[in-house]
Structures are given as structure tokens and as C-alpha cells.
Amino acid sequence: MQRAVLGLDIGGANLKAAHTNGSACLHPFELWKFPGQLPAAISDLLRIMPKSDFVAVTMTGELCDCFESKRRGVEAILDAAKIAVETTPILVWTTTGSFRDKEDARADYLKTAAAN
């Protein structure tokens, strides 16, 4: 049985999603202006995408100057993703060339930051 995966790229100016069924969407979102609205923006994007068994996250938005550090940016993005996807498991792409669970990705934030 093949699993459905939704890829989610959280950048500083755009949110992008792509599903294993071939659908994709780009949603402009100025993270540096509205960091507190990130969970809602991700939720809006996910509402128009098919359901999935996993959400695979990449990011560059943590580099925005609205975050005091890369660590805080990674934490904020992972928190927002968790709120938005609710109970769907999250895997996070890292610079090691592999996916990690969100707790490991949070702890090793330097390998998570700008890994896309």
C-alpha cells in the first residue's frame, strides 16, 4: 500500500505544497510581516490540498529577520506546522540528506535550518 505524502515548504515569502497525487499549490505569505499568522496560513493552504498520511516539511523562513535566531525560527515554524497539520505525522528534511521527526529536527536546528 502506497502512502500519501504532502510536501510543505515554508519560506519567508511563500508557502508551497505538493502531494504525491501530483497536485501542488503556492500561497504567497510574507512571513517576516506576519509571523503570528503562520499557523493559519499553513492551515489555509492545507485545506485545499488532499489529505495525507505524512507531512514532509522543508524551510527557509527561519532566516527571516522577524526571528531573533535560527533556533527560534525553526522552533516557530515547527510549532506552526504542528498546529496546522493537527494529528498528521510530520517529518522534517535536514542538511544530512534525511528526514527526521520534528523533535529531533528541533533539537538539531542547525541541520534543519535552510535544508531545502
SULJO-V282490 format. One line per field, one symbol per residue. ss: DSSP state (h for helix, s for strand, l for the rest). burial: b if it has 9 or more other ideal C-beta (glycine too) atoms within 8 Angstrom, else e. A space follows every 50 residues. Layout:
ss=???
burial=???
//
This chain:
ss=llllsssssslllssssssllllsssssllllllhhhhhhhhhhhhhlll lllsssssslhhhllllllhhhhhhhhhhhhhhhhlllssssslllllss shhhhhhlhhhhllll
burial=eeebbbbbbbbbebbbbebbeeeebebebebeebbeebbebbbbbbeebe ebebbbbbbbbbbbeebeebebbbbbbbbbbbbbbeebebbbbbeeeeeb bbebbbebbebbbebe
//
